[in-house]
Amino acid sequence: MICNANDLSPAQKAALETLLGRRVQDGEAVSVRTFEPATVSPERKLEMANALRNYFAEADAARKPVSEAEAEDVITEAMSSVRPGYRPHQ
């Protein structure tokens, strides 16, 4: 559900501000969503984290060395392809 801050009652706005830890500005849109947390055991989470560490270690070991500038260019190109307005920090 998405609401405009202007449409919230004072009590609703106060509740949201308590949850957010900041004031809700007029003109802002507020999105509220609920979901059930995933039921993944701590052991399974650890297994998945270790599998990811191994995967990235293998990928890193197989990568060819590049200069910092080349790495930045690749990251900028990837970010620009998924976020057309992306501008790298200078």
PDB file of N, CA, C and O in Angstrom:
ATOM      1  N   MET A   1       0.853  -1.163   0.000  1.00  0.00           N
ATOM      2  CA  MET A   1       0.000   0.000   0.000  1.00  0.00           C
ATOM      3  C   MET A   1       0.900   1.227   0.000  1.00  0.00           C
ATOM      4  O   MET A   1       1.868   1.291   0.758  1.00  0.00           O
ATOM      5  N   ILE A   2       0.593   2.175  -0.824  1.00  0.00           N
ATOM      6  CA  ILE A   2       1.361   3.415  -0.896  1.00  0.00           C
ATOM      7  C   ILE A   2       0.419   4.569  -0.584  1.00  0.00           C
ATOM      8  O   ILE A   2      -0.654   4.693  -1.176  1.00  0.00           O
ATOM      9  N   CYS A   3       0.840   5.413   0.357  1.00  0.00           N
ATOM     10  CA  CYS A   3       0.039   6.573   0.756  1.00  0.00           C
ATOM     11  C   CYS A   3       0.882   7.830   0.619  1.00  0.00           C
ATOM     12  O   CYS A   3       2.105   7.791   0.758  1.00  0.00           O
ATOM     13  N   ASN A   4       0.219   8.936   0.347  1.00  0.00           N
ATOM     14  CA  ASN A   4       0.892  10.225   0.375  1.00  0.00           C
ATOM     15  C   ASN A   4       0.899  10.715   1.811  1.00  0.00           C
ATOM     16  O   ASN A   4      -0.097  10.580   2.521  1.00  0.00           O
ATOM     17  N   ALA A   5       2.005  11.277   2.240  1.00  0.00           N
ATOM     18  CA  ALA A   5       2.119  11.760   3.620  1.00  0.00           C
ATOM     19  C   ALA A   5       1.032  12.771   3.938  1.00  0.00           C
ATOM     20  O   ALA A   5       0.556  12.841   5.071  1.00  0.00           O
ATOM     21  N   ASN A   6       0.640  13.551   2.944  1.00  0.00           N
ATOM     22  CA  ASN A   6      -0.404  14.567   3.150  1.00  0.00           C
ATOM     23  C   ASN A   6      -1.743  13.941   3.513  1.00  0.00           C
ATOM     24  O   ASN A   6      -2.574  14.592   4.145  1.00  0.00           O
ATOM     25  N   ASP A   7      -1.967  12.677   3.122  1.00  0.00           N
ATOM     26  CA  ASP A   7      -3.248  12.017   3.355  1.00  0.00           C
ATOM     27  C   ASP A   7      -3.309  11.271   4.681  1.00  0.00           C
ATOM     28  O   ASP A   7      -4.356  10.728   5.031  1.00  0.00           O
ATOM     29  N   LEU A   8      -2.204  11.234   5.425  1.00  0.00           N
ATOM     30  CA  LEU A   8      -2.169  10.496   6.688  1.00  0.00           C
ATOM     31  C   LEU A   8      -2.770  11.325   7.822  1.00  0.00           C
ATOM     32  O   LEU A   8      -2.631  12.547   7.863  1.00  0.00           O
ATOM     33  N   SER A   9      -3.436  10.633   8.736  1.00  0.00           N
ATOM     34  CA  SER A   9      -3.928  11.321   9.934  1.00  0.00           C
ATOM     35  C   SER A   9      -2.723  11.642  10.815  1.00  0.00           C
ATOM     36  O   SER A   9      -1.662  11.039  10.653  1.00  0.00           O
ATOM     37  N   PRO A  10      -2.874  12.586  11.747  1.00  0.00           N
ATOM     38  CA  PRO A  10      -1.753  12.891  12.638  1.00  0.00           C
ATOM     39  C   PRO A  10      -1.254  11.653  13.402  1.00  0.00           C
ATOM     40  O   PRO A  10      -0.051  11.500  13.611  1.00  0.00           O
ATOM     41  N   ALA A  11      -2.167  10.778  13.813  1.00  0.00           N
ATOM     42  CA  ALA A  11      -1.761   9.569  14.544  1.00  0.00           C
ATOM     43  C   ALA A  11      -0.967   8.623  13.635  1.00  0.00           C
ATOM     44  O   ALA A  11       0.035   8.048  14.062  1.00  0.00           O
ATOM     45  N   GLN A  12      -1.415   8.462  12.377  1.00  0.00           N
ATOM     46  CA  GLN A  12      -0.699   7.600  11.435  1.00  0.00           C
ATOM     47  C   GLN A  12       0.692   8.158  11.156  1.00  0.00           C
ATOM     48  O   GLN A  12       1.680   7.425  11.126  1.00  0.00           O
ATOM     49  N   LYS A  13       0.745   9.465  10.954  1.00  0.00           N
ATOM     50  CA  LYS A  13       2.028  10.101  10.669  1.00  0.00           C
ATOM     51  C   LYS A  13       2.975   9.933  11.857  1.00  0.00           C
ATOM     52  O   LYS A  13       4.158   9.649  11.671  1.00  0.00           O
ATOM     53  N   ALA A  14       2.459  10.109  13.078  1.00  0.00           N
ATOM     54  CA  ALA A  14       3.284   9.964  14.279  1.00  0.00           C
ATOM     55  C   ALA A  14       3.799   8.532  14.410  1.00  0.00           C
ATOM     56  O   ALA A  14       4.954   8.319  14.777  1.00  0.00           O
ATOM     57  N   ALA A  15       2.944   7.549  14.113  1.00  0.00           N
ATOM     58  CA  ALA A  15       3.364   6.146  14.202  1.00  0.00           C
ATOM     59  C   ALA A  15       4.474   5.857  13.197  1.00  0.00           C
ATOM     60  O   ALA A  15       5.460   5.199  13.531  1.00  0.00           O
ATOM     61  N   LEU A  16       4.318   6.344  11.968  1.00  0.00           N
ATOM     62  CA  LEU A  16       5.348   6.130  10.948  1.00  0.00           C
ATOM     63  C   LEU A  16       6.659   6.807  11.327  1.00  0.00           C
ATOM     64  O   LEU A  16       7.737   6.244  11.137  1.00  0.00           O
ATOM     65  N   GLU A  17       6.557   8.016  11.863  1.00  0.00           N
ATOM     66  CA  GLU A  17       7.764   8.738  12.252  1.00  0.00           C
ATOM     67  C   GLU A  17       8.501   8.013  13.379  1.00  0.00           C
ATOM     68  O   GLU A  17       9.731   8.023  13.431  1.00  0.00           O
ATOM     69  N   THR A  18       7.748   7.389  14.271  1.00  0.00           N
ATOM     70  CA  THR A  18       8.373   6.599  15.334  1.00  0.00           C
ATOM     71  C   THR A  18       9.112   5.407  14.736  1.00  0.00           C
ATOM     72  O   THR A  18      10.238   5.111  15.136  1.00  0.00           O
ATOM     73  N   LEU A  19       8.483   4.719  13.775  1.00  0.00           N
ATOM     74  CA  LEU A  19       9.118   3.569  13.138  1.00  0.00           C
ATOM     75  C   LEU A  19      10.335   3.971  12.318  1.00  0.00           C
ATOM     76  O   LEU A  19      11.356   3.283  12.346  1.00  0.00           O
ATOM     77  N   LEU A  20      10.238   5.074  11.592  1.00  0.00           N
ATOM     78  CA  LEU A  20      11.320   5.513  10.717  1.00  0.00           C
ATOM     79  C   LEU A  20      12.452   6.205  11.469  1.00  0.00           C
ATOM     80  O   LEU A  20      13.598   6.204  11.020  1.00  0.00           O
ATOM     81  N   GLY A  21      12.119   6.796  12.617  1.00  0.00           N
ATOM     82  CA  GLY A  21      13.130   7.536  13.370  1.00  0.00           C
ATOM     83  C   GLY A  21      13.420   8.899  12.780  1.00  0.00           C
ATOM     84  O   GLY A  21      14.482   9.475  13.018  1.00  0.00           O
ATOM     85  N   ARG A  22      12.481   9.411  12.013  1.00  0.00           N
ATOM     86  CA  ARG A  22      12.640  10.759  11.429  1.00  0.00           C
ATOM     87  C   ARG A  22      11.260  11.298  11.061  1.00  0.00           C
ATOM     88  O   ARG A  22      10.276  10.559  11.039  1.00  0.00           O
ATOM     89  N   ARG A  23      11.206  12.579  10.776  1.00  0.00           N
ATOM     90  CA  ARG A  23       9.933  13.190  10.371  1.00  0.00           C
ATOM     91  C   ARG A  23       9.571  12.750   8.959  1.00  0.00           C
ATOM     92  O   ARG A  23      10.447  12.556   8.116  1.00  0.00           O
ATOM     93  N   VAL A  24       8.287  12.596   8.712  1.00  0.00           N
ATOM     94  CA  VAL A  24       7.777  12.330   7.368  1.00  0.00           C
ATOM     95  C   VAL A  24       7.393  13.679   6.780  1.00  0.00           C
ATOM     96  O   VAL A  24       6.575  14.406   7.342  1.00  0.00           O
ATOM     97  N   GLN A  25       7.993  14.001   5.648  1.00  0.00           N
ATOM     98  CA  GLN A  25       7.776  15.301   5.015  1.00  0.00           C
ATOM     99  C   GLN A  25       6.527  15.293   4.150  1.00  0.00           C
ATOM    100  O   GLN A  25       6.199  14.285   3.524  1.00  0.00           O
ATOM    101  N   ASP A  26       5.829  16.433   4.120  1.00  0.00           N
ATOM    102  CA  ASP A  26       4.696  16.567   3.198  1.00  0.00           C
ATOM    103  C   ASP A  26       5.204  16.338   1.785  1.00  0.00           C
ATOM    104  O   ASP A  26       6.298  16.778   1.432  1.00  0.00           O
ATOM    105  N   GLY A  27       4.419  15.659   0.989  1.00  0.00           N
ATOM    106  CA  GLY A  27       4.805  15.361  -0.380  1.00  0.00           C
ATOM    107  C   GLY A  27       5.515  14.038  -0.526  1.00  0.00           C
ATOM    108  O   GLY A  27       5.655  13.540  -1.643  1.00  0.00           O
ATOM    109  N   GLU A  28       5.973  13.444   0.581  1.00  0.00           N
ATOM    110  CA  GLU A  28       6.605  12.130   0.502  1.00  0.00           C
ATOM    111  C   GLU A  28       5.536  11.059   0.316  1.00  0.00           C
ATOM    112  O   GLU A  28       4.400  11.215   0.763  1.00  0.00           O
ATOM    113  N   ALA A  29       5.910   9.987  -0.339  1.00  0.00           N
ATOM    114  CA  ALA A  29       5.043   8.819  -0.439  1.00  0.00           C
ATOM    115  C   ALA A  29       5.564   7.796   0.559  1.00  0.00           C
ATOM    116  O   ALA A  29       6.771   7.650   0.746  1.00  0.00           O
ATOM    117  N   VAL A  30       4.646   7.100   1.188  1.00  0.00           N
ATOM    118  CA  VAL A  30       5.007   6.100   2.196  1.00  0.00           C
ATOM    119  C   VAL A  30       4.483   4.755   1.729  1.00  0.00           C
ATOM    120  O   VAL A  30       3.309   4.621   1.384  1.00  0.00           O
ATOM    121  N   SER A  31       5.350   3.771   1.719  1.00  0.00           N
ATOM    122  CA  SER A  31       4.985   2.422   1.309  1.00  0.00           C
ATOM    123  C   SER A  31       5.051   1.505   2.523  1.00  0.00           C
ATOM    124  O   SER A  31       6.048   1.489   3.245  1.00  0.00           O
ATOM    125  N   VAL A  32       3.990   0.747   2.742  1.00  0.00           N
ATOM    126  CA  VAL A  32       3.947  -0.194   3.852  1.00  0.00           C
ATOM    127  C   VAL A  32       3.755  -1.580   3.280  1.00  0.00           C
ATOM    128  O   VAL A  32       2.896  -1.801   2.426  1.00  0.00           O
ATOM    129  N   ARG A  33       4.568  -2.518   3.758  1.00  0.00           N
ATOM    130  CA  ARG A  33       4.491  -3.886   3.238  1.00  0.00           C
ATOM    131  C   ARG A  33       4.785  -4.860   4.361  1.00  0.00           C
ATOM    132  O   ARG A  33       5.666  -4.617   5.187  1.00  0.00           O
ATOM    133  N   THR A  34       4.069  -5.933   4.392  1.00  0.00           N
ATOM    134  CA  THR A  34       4.350  -6.980   5.370  1.00  0.00           C
ATOM    135  C   THR A  34       4.747  -8.243   4.626  1.00  0.00           C
ATOM    136  O   THR A  34       4.374  -8.446   3.471  1.00  0.00           O
ATOM    137  N   PHE A  35       5.504  -9.081   5.302  1.00  0.00           N
ATOM    138  CA  PHE A  35       5.905 -10.356   4.716  1.00  0.00           C
ATOM    139  C   PHE A  35       6.262 -11.311   5.833  1.00  0.00           C
ATOM    140  O   PHE A  35       6.585 -10.899   6.947  1.00  0.00           O
ATOM    141  N   GLU A  36       6.199 -12.573   5.526  1.00  0.00           N
ATOM    142  CA  GLU A  36       6.619 -13.582   6.486  1.00  0.00           C
ATOM    143  C   GLU A  36       8.101 -13.854   6.270  1.00  0.00           C
ATOM    144  O   GLU A  36       8.533 -14.087   5.141  1.00  0.00           O
ATOM    145  N   PRO A  37       8.878 -13.826   7.343  1.00  0.00           N
ATOM    146  CA  PRO A  37      10.302 -14.099   7.187  1.00  0.00           C
ATOM    147  C   PRO A  37      10.535 -15.516   6.665  1.00  0.00           C
ATOM    148  O   PRO A  37       9.751 -16.433   6.910  1.00  0.00           O
ATOM    149  N   ALA A  38      11.628 -15.656   5.946  1.00  0.00           N
ATOM    150  CA  ALA A  38      11.993 -16.978   5.432  1.00  0.00           C
ATOM    151  C   ALA A  38      12.287 -17.906   6.609  1.00  0.00           C
ATOM    152  O   ALA A  38      12.841 -17.495   7.629  1.00  0.00           O
ATOM    153  N   THR A  39      11.912 -19.131   6.442  1.00  0.00           N
ATOM    154  CA  THR A  39      12.157 -20.109   7.510  1.00  0.00           C
ATOM    155  C   THR A  39      13.394 -20.931   7.145  1.00  0.00           C
ATOM    156  O   THR A  39      13.308 -22.095   6.754  1.00  0.00           O
ATOM    157  N   VAL A  40      14.534 -20.282   7.289  1.00  0.00           N
ATOM    158  CA  VAL A  40      15.816 -20.925   7.004  1.00  0.00           C
ATOM    159  C   VAL A  40      16.546 -21.098   8.332  1.00  0.00           C
ATOM    160  O   VAL A  40      16.727 -20.138   9.080  1.00  0.00           O
ATOM    161  N   SER A  41      16.954 -22.306   8.610  1.00  0.00           N
ATOM    162  CA  SER A  41      17.629 -22.580   9.875  1.00  0.00           C
ATOM    163  C   SER A  41      18.981 -21.876   9.905  1.00  0.00           C
ATOM    164  O   SER A  41      19.564 -21.607   8.855  1.00  0.00           O
ATOM    165  N   PRO A  42      19.482 -21.578  11.097  1.00  0.00           N
ATOM    166  CA  PRO A  42      20.817 -20.966  11.191  1.00  0.00           C
ATOM    167  C   PRO A  42      21.894 -21.827  10.539  1.00  0.00           C
ATOM    168  O   PRO A  42      22.843 -21.303   9.956  1.00  0.00           O
ATOM    169  N   GLU A  43      21.747 -23.142  10.636  1.00  0.00           N
ATOM    170  CA  GLU A  43      22.729 -24.033  10.023  1.00  0.00           C
ATOM    171  C   GLU A  43      22.718 -23.893   8.498  1.00  0.00           C
ATOM    172  O   GLU A  43      23.769 -23.834   7.859  1.00  0.00           O
ATOM    173  N   ARG A  44      21.506 -23.842   7.931  1.00  0.00           N
ATOM    174  CA  ARG A  44      21.380 -23.690   6.469  1.00  0.00           C
ATOM    175  C   ARG A  44      21.922 -22.337   6.019  1.00  0.00           C
ATOM    176  O   ARG A  44      22.564 -22.249   4.972  1.00  0.00           O
ATOM    177  N   LYS A  45      21.672 -21.284   6.791  1.00  0.00           N
ATOM    178  CA  LYS A  45      22.221 -19.961   6.459  1.00  0.00           C
ATOM    179  C   LYS A  45      23.740 -20.017   6.418  1.00  0.00           C
ATOM    180  O   LYS A  45      24.364 -19.443   5.526  1.00  0.00           O
ATOM    181  N   LEU A  46      24.332 -20.708   7.381  1.00  0.00           N
ATOM    182  CA  LEU A  46      25.784 -20.846   7.421  1.00  0.00           C
ATOM    183  C   LEU A  46      26.291 -21.617   6.209  1.00  0.00           C
ATOM    184  O   LEU A  46      27.306 -21.247   5.619  1.00  0.00           O
ATOM    185  N   GLU A  47      25.593 -22.686   5.834  1.00  0.00           N
ATOM    186  CA  GLU A  47      25.962 -23.463   4.645  1.00  0.00           C
ATOM    187  C   GLU A  47      25.919 -22.583   3.396  1.00  0.00           C
ATOM    188  O   GLU A  47      26.838 -22.618   2.577  1.00  0.00           O
ATOM    189  N   MET A  48      24.848 -21.791   3.249  1.00  0.00           N
ATOM    190  CA  MET A  48      24.715 -20.927   2.074  1.00  0.00           C
ATOM    191  C   MET A  48      25.803 -19.859   2.053  1.00  0.00           C
ATOM    192  O   MET A  48      26.361 -19.562   0.996  1.00  0.00           O
ATOM    193  N   ALA A  49      26.107 -19.281   3.216  1.00  0.00           N
ATOM    194  CA  ALA A  49      27.155 -18.258   3.285  1.00  0.00           C
ATOM    195  C   ALA A  49      28.506 -18.855   2.910  1.00  0.00           C
ATOM    196  O   ALA A  49      29.282 -18.233   2.184  1.00  0.00           O
ATOM    197  N   ASN A  50      28.789 -20.060   3.402  1.00  0.00           N
ATOM    198  CA  ASN A  50      30.055 -20.708   3.056  1.00  0.00           C
ATOM    199  C   ASN A  50      30.129 -21.041   1.570  1.00  0.00           C
ATOM    200  O   ASN A  50      31.182 -20.897   0.949  1.00  0.00           O
ATOM    201  N   ALA A  51      29.007 -21.488   1.000  1.00  0.00           N
ATOM    202  CA  ALA A  51      28.981 -21.788  -0.436  1.00  0.00           C
ATOM    203  C   ALA A  51      29.254 -20.527  -1.244  1.00  0.00           C
ATOM    204  O   ALA A  51      29.981 -20.572  -2.236  1.00  0.00           O
ATOM    205  N   LEU A  52      28.676 -19.406  -0.828  1.00  0.00           N
ATOM    206  CA  LEU A  52      28.935 -18.143  -1.530  1.00  0.00           C
ATOM    207  C   LEU A  52      30.395 -17.716  -1.390  1.00  0.00           C
ATOM    208  O   LEU A  52      31.006 -17.262  -2.358  1.00  0.00           O
ATOM    209  N   ARG A  53      30.952 -17.861  -0.194  1.00  0.00           N
ATOM    210  CA  ARG A  53      32.366 -17.515  -0.006  1.00  0.00           C
ATOM    211  C   ARG A  53      33.250 -18.342  -0.932  1.00  0.00           C
ATOM    212  O   ARG A  53      34.170 -17.816  -1.558  1.00  0.00           O
ATOM    213  N   ASN A  54      32.964 -19.637  -1.015  1.00  0.00           N
ATOM    214  CA  ASN A  54      33.743 -20.515  -1.900  1.00  0.00           C
ATOM    215  C   ASN A  54      33.585 -20.113  -3.359  1.00  0.00           C
ATOM    216  O   ASN A  54      34.566 -20.058  -4.101  1.00  0.00           O
ATOM    217  N   TYR A  55      32.356 -19.833  -3.770  1.00  0.00           N
ATOM    218  CA  TYR A  55      32.095 -19.438  -5.157  1.00  0.00           C
ATOM    219  C   TYR A  55      32.888 -18.176  -5.508  1.00  0.00           C
ATOM    220  O   TYR A  55      33.557 -18.125  -6.540  1.00  0.00           O
ATOM    221  N   PHE A  56      32.810 -17.162  -4.646  1.00  0.00           N
ATOM    222  CA  PHE A  56      33.502 -15.908  -4.943  1.00  0.00           C
ATOM    223  C   PHE A  56      35.014 -16.067  -4.844  1.00  0.00           C
ATOM    224  O   PHE A  56      35.744 -15.405  -5.581  1.00  0.00           O
ATOM    225  N   ALA A  57      35.494 -16.912  -3.969  1.00  0.00           N
ATOM    226  CA  ALA A  57      36.942 -17.160  -3.889  1.00  0.00           C
ATOM    227  C   ALA A  57      37.434 -17.804  -5.183  1.00  0.00           C
ATOM    228  O   ALA A  57      38.495 -17.446  -5.694  1.00  0.00           O
ATOM    229  N   GLU A  58      36.655 -18.764  -5.716  1.00  0.00           N
ATOM    230  CA  GLU A  58      37.031 -19.399  -6.987  1.00  0.00           C
ATOM    231  C   GLU A  58      36.986 -18.398  -8.135  1.00  0.00           C
ATOM    232  O   GLU A  58      37.885 -18.367  -8.975  1.00  0.00           O
ATOM    233  N   ALA A  59      35.939 -17.580  -8.167  1.00  0.00           N
ATOM    234  CA  ALA A  59      35.830 -16.578  -9.233  1.00  0.00           C
ATOM    235  C   ALA A  59      36.966 -15.577  -9.137  1.00  0.00           C
ATOM    236  O   ALA A  59      37.523 -15.175 -10.159  1.00  0.00           O
ATOM    237  N   ASP A  60      37.317 -15.167  -7.924  1.00  0.00           N
ATOM    238  CA  ASP A  60      38.399 -14.209  -7.731  1.00  0.00           C
ATOM    239  C   ASP A  60      39.739 -14.809  -8.133  1.00  0.00           C
ATOM    240  O   ASP A  60      40.573 -14.122  -8.723  1.00  0.00           O
ATOM    241  N   ALA A  61      39.954 -16.088  -7.819  1.00  0.00           N
ATOM    242  CA  ALA A  61      41.210 -16.749  -8.166  1.00  0.00           C
ATOM    243  C   ALA A  61      41.379 -16.880  -9.675  1.00  0.00           C
ATOM    244  O   ALA A  61      42.504 -16.881 -10.176  1.00  0.00           O
ATOM    245  N   ALA A  62      40.269 -16.991 -10.402  1.00  0.00           N
ATOM    246  CA  ALA A  62      40.332 -17.184 -11.847  1.00  0.00           C
ATOM    247  C   ALA A  62      40.408 -15.856 -12.618  1.00  0.00           C
ATOM    248  O   ALA A  62      40.659 -15.852 -13.823  1.00  0.00           O
ATOM    249  N   ARG A  63      40.195 -14.754 -11.935  1.00  0.00           N
ATOM    250  CA  ARG A  63      40.153 -13.470 -12.649  1.00  0.00           C
ATOM    251  C   ARG A  63      41.554 -12.991 -12.962  1.00  0.00           C
ATOM    252  O   ARG A  63      42.495 -13.203 -12.197  1.00  0.00           O
ATOM    253  N   LYS A  64      41.669 -12.340 -14.106  1.00  0.00           N
ATOM    254  CA  LYS A  64      42.950 -11.786 -14.523  1.00  0.00           C
ATOM    255  C   LYS A  64      43.162 -10.444 -13.830  1.00  0.00           C
ATOM    256  O   LYS A  64      42.205  -9.697 -13.626  1.00  0.00           O
ATOM    257  N   PRO A  65      44.382 -10.136 -13.474  1.00  0.00           N
ATOM    258  CA  PRO A  65      44.638  -8.850 -12.814  1.00  0.00           C
ATOM    259  C   PRO A  65      44.386  -7.685 -13.773  1.00  0.00           C
ATOM    260  O   PRO A  65      44.729  -7.742 -14.954  1.00  0.00           O
ATOM    261  N   VAL A  66      43.783  -6.637 -13.235  1.00  0.00           N
ATOM    262  CA  VAL A  66      43.534  -5.423 -14.011  1.00  0.00           C
ATOM    263  C   VAL A  66      43.913  -4.225 -13.144  1.00  0.00           C
ATOM    264  O   VAL A  66      44.017  -4.329 -11.922  1.00  0.00           O
ATOM    265  N   SER A  67      44.115  -3.097 -13.799  1.00  0.00           N
ATOM    266  CA  SER A  67      44.438  -1.875 -13.060  1.00  0.00           C
ATOM    267  C   SER A  67      43.180  -1.371 -12.346  1.00  0.00           C
ATOM    268  O   SER A  67      42.059  -1.769 -12.662  1.00  0.00           O
ATOM    269  N   GLU A  68      43.402  -0.498 -11.390  1.00  0.00           N
ATOM    270  CA  GLU A  68      42.277   0.088 -10.662  1.00  0.00           C
ATOM    271  C   GLU A  68      41.363   0.861 -11.616  1.00  0.00           C
ATOM    272  O   GLU A  68      40.141   0.819 -11.470  1.00  0.00           O
ATOM    273  N   ALA A  69      41.939   1.559 -12.581  1.00  0.00           N
ATOM    274  CA  ALA A  69      41.143   2.328 -13.547  1.00  0.00           C
ATOM    275  C   ALA A  69      40.273   1.403 -14.392  1.00  0.00           C
ATOM    276  O   ALA A  69      39.107   1.701 -14.648  1.00  0.00           O
ATOM    277  N   GLU A  70      40.852   0.264 -14.828  1.00  0.00           N
ATOM    278  CA  GLU A  70      40.066  -0.701 -15.618  1.00  0.00           C
ATOM    279  C   GLU A  70      38.918  -1.273 -14.790  1.00  0.00           C
ATOM    280  O   GLU A  70      37.806  -1.433 -15.294  1.00  0.00           O
ATOM    281  N   ALA A  71      39.183  -1.578 -13.536  1.00  0.00           N
ATOM    282  CA  ALA A  71      38.136  -2.107 -12.656  1.00  0.00           C
ATOM    283  C   ALA A  71      37.026  -1.082 -12.480  1.00  0.00           C
ATOM    284  O   ALA A  71      35.846  -1.430 -12.524  1.00  0.00           O
ATOM    285  N   GLU A  72      37.396   0.184 -12.278  1.00  0.00           N
ATOM    286  CA  GLU A  72      36.395   1.245 -12.130  1.00  0.00           C
ATOM    287  C   GLU A  72      35.557   1.399 -13.399  1.00  0.00           C
ATOM    288  O   GLU A  72      34.346   1.606 -13.324  1.00  0.00           O
ATOM    289  N   ASP A  73      36.203   1.297 -14.567  1.00  0.00           N
ATOM    290  CA  ASP A  73      35.484   1.397 -15.838  1.00  0.00           C
ATOM    291  C   ASP A  73      34.459   0.279 -15.979  1.00  0.00           C
ATOM    292  O   ASP A  73      33.337   0.519 -16.424  1.00  0.00           O
ATOM    293  N   VAL A  74      34.835  -0.940 -15.603  1.00  0.00           N
ATOM    294  CA  VAL A  74      33.926  -2.079 -15.696  1.00  0.00           C
ATOM    295  C   VAL A  74      32.733  -1.876 -14.764  1.00  0.00           C
ATOM    296  O   VAL A  74      31.590  -2.118 -15.152  1.00  0.00           O
ATOM    297  N   ILE A  75      33.002  -1.430 -13.533  1.00  0.00           N
ATOM    298  CA  ILE A  75      31.924  -1.198 -12.566  1.00  0.00           C
ATOM    299  C   ILE A  75      31.000  -0.096 -13.060  1.00  0.00           C
ATOM    300  O   ILE A  75      29.779  -0.227 -12.979  1.00  0.00           O
ATOM    301  N   THR A  76      31.572   0.989 -13.573  1.00  0.00           N
ATOM    302  CA  THR A  76      30.760   2.094 -14.090  1.00  0.00           C
ATOM    303  C   THR A  76      29.891   1.635 -15.254  1.00  0.00           C
ATOM    304  O   THR A  76      28.716   1.995 -15.332  1.00  0.00           O
ATOM    305  N   GLU A  77      30.459   0.844 -16.157  1.00  0.00           N
ATOM    306  CA  GLU A  77      29.684   0.329 -17.285  1.00  0.00           C
ATOM    307  C   GLU A  77      28.534  -0.554 -16.814  1.00  0.00           C
ATOM    308  O   GLU A  77      27.418  -0.449 -17.321  1.00  0.00           O
ATOM    309  N   ALA A  78      28.806  -1.423 -15.845  1.00  0.00           N
ATOM    310  CA  ALA A  78      27.756  -2.303 -15.321  1.00  0.00           C
ATOM    311  C   ALA A  78      26.663  -1.497 -14.640  1.00  0.00           C
ATOM    312  O   ALA A  78      25.478  -1.751 -14.858  1.00  0.00           O
ATOM    313  N   MET A  79      27.042  -0.539 -13.825  1.00  0.00           N
ATOM    314  CA  MET A  79      26.045   0.293 -13.136  1.00  0.00           C
ATOM    315  C   MET A  79      25.218   1.097 -14.131  1.00  0.00           C
ATOM    316  O   MET A  79      24.003   1.223 -13.973  1.00  0.00           O
ATOM    317  N   SER A  80      25.866   1.638 -15.149  1.00  0.00           N
ATOM    318  CA  SER A  80      25.158   2.438 -16.161  1.00  0.00           C
ATOM    319  C   SER A  80      24.176   1.593 -16.954  1.00  0.00           C
ATOM    320  O   SER A  80      23.144   2.098 -17.396  1.00  0.00           O
ATOM    321  N   SER A  81      24.482   0.309 -17.142  1.00  0.00           N
ATOM    322  CA  SER A  81      23.584  -0.544 -17.925  1.00  0.00           C
ATOM    323  C   SER A  81      22.296  -0.854 -17.171  1.00  0.00           C
ATOM    324  O   SER A  81      21.269  -1.115 -17.797  1.00  0.00           O
ATOM    325  N   VAL A  82      22.327  -0.831 -15.841  1.00  0.00           N
ATOM    326  CA  VAL A  82      21.119  -1.108 -15.067  1.00  0.00           C
ATOM    327  C   VAL A  82      20.496   0.147 -14.483  1.00  0.00           C
ATOM    328  O   VAL A  82      19.332   0.134 -14.083  1.00  0.00           O
ATOM    329  N   ARG A  83      21.255   1.225 -14.430  1.00  0.00           N
ATOM    330  CA  ARG A  83      20.752   2.516 -13.948  1.00  0.00           C
ATOM    331  C   ARG A  83      21.183   3.585 -14.934  1.00  0.00           C
ATOM    332  O   ARG A  83      22.266   4.154 -14.799  1.00  0.00           O
ATOM    333  N   PRO A  84      20.342   3.867 -15.929  1.00  0.00           N
ATOM    334  CA  PRO A  84      20.749   4.786 -17.001  1.00  0.00           C
ATOM    335  C   PRO A  84      21.242   6.154 -16.535  1.00  0.00           C
ATOM    336  O   PRO A  84      22.077   6.755 -17.210  1.00  0.00           O
ATOM    337  N   GLY A  85      20.755   6.664 -15.407  1.00  0.00           N
ATOM    338  CA  GLY A  85      21.189   7.975 -14.925  1.00  0.00           C
ATOM    339  C   GLY A  85      22.388   7.917 -14.003  1.00  0.00           C
ATOM    340  O   GLY A  85      22.752   8.926 -13.399  1.00  0.00           O
ATOM    341  N   TYR A  86      23.019   6.735 -13.882  1.00  0.00           N
ATOM    342  CA  TYR A  86      24.130   6.570 -12.945  1.00  0.00           C
ATOM    343  C   TYR A  86      25.320   7.435 -13.315  1.00  0.00           C
ATOM    344  O   TYR A  86      25.719   7.505 -14.477  1.00  0.00           O
ATOM    345  N   ARG A  87      25.880   8.094 -12.308  1.00  0.00           N
ATOM    346  CA  ARG A  87      27.101   8.863 -12.492  1.00  0.00           C
ATOM    347  C   ARG A  87      28.063   8.440 -11.386  1.00  0.00           C
ATOM    348  O   ARG A  87      27.699   8.473 -10.210  1.00  0.00           O
ATOM    349  N   PRO A  88      29.285   8.043 -11.743  1.00  0.00           N
ATOM    350  CA  PRO A  88      30.233   7.609 -10.708  1.00  0.00           C
ATOM    351  C   PRO A  88      30.634   8.770  -9.805  1.00  0.00           C
ATOM    352  O   PRO A  88      30.636   9.927 -10.225  1.00  0.00           O
ATOM    353  N   HIS A  89      30.973   8.445  -8.558  1.00  0.00           N
ATOM    354  CA  HIS A  89      31.463   9.469  -7.619  1.00  0.00           C
ATOM    355  C   HIS A  89      32.852   9.900  -8.059  1.00  0.00           C
ATOM    356  O   HIS A  89      33.660   9.083  -8.500  1.00  0.00           O
ATOM    357  N   GLN A  90      33.110  11.147  -7.938  1.00  0.00           N
ATOM    358  CA  GLN A  90      34.435  11.681  -8.331  1.00  0.00           C
ATOM    359  C   GLN A  90      35.289  11.922  -7.148  1.00  0.00           C
ATOM    360  O   GLN A  90      36.428  12.367  -7.290  1.00  0.00           O
TER     361      GLN A  90
END
